[in-house]
Amino acid sequence: MTTDGRWSTWSSWSICGPDCKYHKRRTCTNPPPTNGGRPCQGKDIMTTNCTGGLCRDVETDNEKYKN
Protein backbone atom coordinates (compact mmCIF):
# COMPACT_ATOMS: atom_id res chain seq x y z
CA MET A 1 0.00 0.00 0.00
CA THR A 2 1.31 3.47 -0.93
CA THR A 3 1.52 5.95 1.93
CA ASP A 4 2.23 9.64 1.39
CA GLY A 5 4.46 11.31 3.96
CA ARG A 6 2.96 13.71 6.46
CA TRP A 7 4.69 16.22 8.70
CA SER A 8 5.16 15.77 12.43
CA THR A 9 4.22 18.67 14.66
CA TRP A 10 6.73 21.53 14.88
CA SER A 11 9.31 21.34 17.64
CA SER A 12 9.54 24.11 20.21
CA TRP A 13 11.64 27.15 19.30
CA SER A 14 15.35 26.71 20.00
CA ILE A 15 17.23 29.10 22.25
CA CYS A 16 18.51 32.27 20.59
CA GLY A 17 21.75 31.26 18.88
CA PRO A 18 24.95 33.21 18.25
CA ASP A 19 23.55 34.05 14.80
CA CYS A 20 20.67 35.87 16.61
CA LYS A 21 18.13 33.47 15.21
CA TYR A 22 16.02 30.73 16.63
CA HIS A 23 14.69 27.71 14.80
CA LYS A 24 12.05 25.06 15.00
CA ARG A 25 11.89 21.84 13.01
CA ARG A 26 9.53 19.15 11.88
CA THR A 27 10.12 15.79 10.23
CA CYS A 28 8.35 13.86 7.49
CA THR A 29 7.65 10.92 9.77
CA ASN A 30 3.95 11.04 10.65
CA PRO A 31 3.94 8.72 8.70
CA PRO A 32 6.99 8.64 6.46
CA PRO A 33 6.39 8.02 2.76
CA THR A 34 6.44 4.33 1.89
CA ASN A 35 6.05 2.17 -1.21
CA GLY A 36 6.43 5.07 -3.62
CA GLY A 37 4.34 7.52 -1.59
CA ARG A 38 4.94 11.24 -1.99
CA PRO A 39 7.38 13.03 0.30
CA CYS A 40 6.15 15.88 2.47
CA GLN A 41 5.83 19.23 0.73
CA GLY A 42 7.25 22.41 2.23
CA LYS A 43 10.10 23.23 4.56
CA ASP A 44 11.28 21.24 7.54
CA ILE A 45 12.77 24.24 9.36
CA MET A 46 11.44 27.65 10.32
CA THR A 47 13.91 30.40 11.29
CA THR A 48 13.31 33.87 12.65
CA ASN A 49 15.29 36.66 14.28
CA CYS A 50 15.14 36.47 18.07
CA THR A 51 16.47 39.92 18.92
CA GLY A 52 14.15 42.19 16.97
CA GLY A 53 17.03 43.18 14.67
CA LEU A 54 19.19 44.39 17.57
CA CYS A 55 21.90 41.75 17.24
CA ARG A 56 25.40 43.17 16.91
CA ASP A 57 27.89 41.83 14.41
CA VAL A 58 30.53 40.36 16.74
CA GLU A 59 33.22 40.18 14.03
CA THR A 60 32.76 43.87 13.19
CA ASP A 61 32.94 44.79 16.88
CA ASN A 62 36.14 42.74 17.30
CA GLU A 63 37.76 44.53 14.33
CA LYS A 64 37.09 47.90 16.03
CA TYR A 65 39.10 46.90 19.08
CA LYS A 66 42.08 45.19 17.43
CA ASN A 67 44.24 48.34 17.35
Residue, then its C-alpha position, 0 to 999 in steps of 0.5 A: m500500500t502506498t503511503d504519502g508522507r505527512w509532517s510531524t508537529w513543529s518542535s519548540w523554538s530553539i534558544c537564541g543562537p549566536d547568529c541571533k536566530y532561533h529555529k524550529r523543526r519538523t520531520c516527514t515521519n507522521p507517517p513517512p512516505t512508503n512504497g512510492g508515496r509522496p514526500c512531504q511538501g514544504k520546509d522542515i525548518m522555520t527560522t526567525n530573528c530572536t532579537g528584533g534586529l538588535c543583534r550586533d555583528v561580533e566580528t565587526d565589533n572585534e575589528k574595532y578593538k584590534n588596534 
